[in-house]
């Protein structure tokens, strides 16, 4: 690995890619021209391979738009599998764990129906937060939040952080388009919470010290109640799902334009309007007077920004958020 700071390592990788891709130089020649050490060259090359911008074992570079499209496709396939696994896990927790358990099985399940979520469940969450000693992890799909609704969780978070508990939180990427949630997450990060965002968060879940989990009872209905599961074996499996999503999620500042709520450019707005109408890339390119490659790049950025699974969905979500008004 290179000893360079992350920002410097990224700059060297970008400079290497520019010379290899644009000027057609070999990795060795480009590295020599840039004055890279052997370690810096290896680190930069490894970075480009992991980004899909350099084909492993070769000197062939890949267009950035192609690499982005392949990365998004791979990510969507992985998330589809994750969602499927979670649905199966939720079904297991809801429909089977309540049946008679073997004597040696320490798994316990509590179900909190819709009407008890605001009272008994909140009380239980306070108790679990007080008992946590090492780690609390949570994931939160897109939802409509109010300042009052965030207050309870905020207080629990501060208390746990004060005791040295590590807290990680994954949110739906589209959450960053909500000023209230954007400010809320920025405040939590300042307090010490580790926050990441993902295009798709399949359900709401909290895991305490990898021994107790609280899971949304029905992934399709946030109001259907919650399931509390105790038992190291089952909860470790749920934590493993969380760990996978954490590895594939992004830092908020790495999501194009969403972390600070900056307004769309006129070009982005035009692309979204045409996407919502189902217009193809080549037609969009002709109407805007740009290359198809530029349109493909913009579509990829906007789809990621909106946490959409398709071009058309990106346009629809942008309209619902009022981005096209």
PyMOL commands that set and color helices and strands:
alter all, ss='L'
color gray80, all
select helices_A, chain A and resi 6-22+27-34+38-50+64-96+114-131+147-162+173-177+179-191+232-248+252-254+266-276+281-288+292-306+311-320
alter helices_A, ss='H'
color red, helices_A
select strands_A, chain A and resi 108-112+135-140+166-172+194-198+205-208+212-218+221-230+250-251
alter strands_A, ss='S'
color yellow, strands_A
deselect
rebuild
show_as cartoon
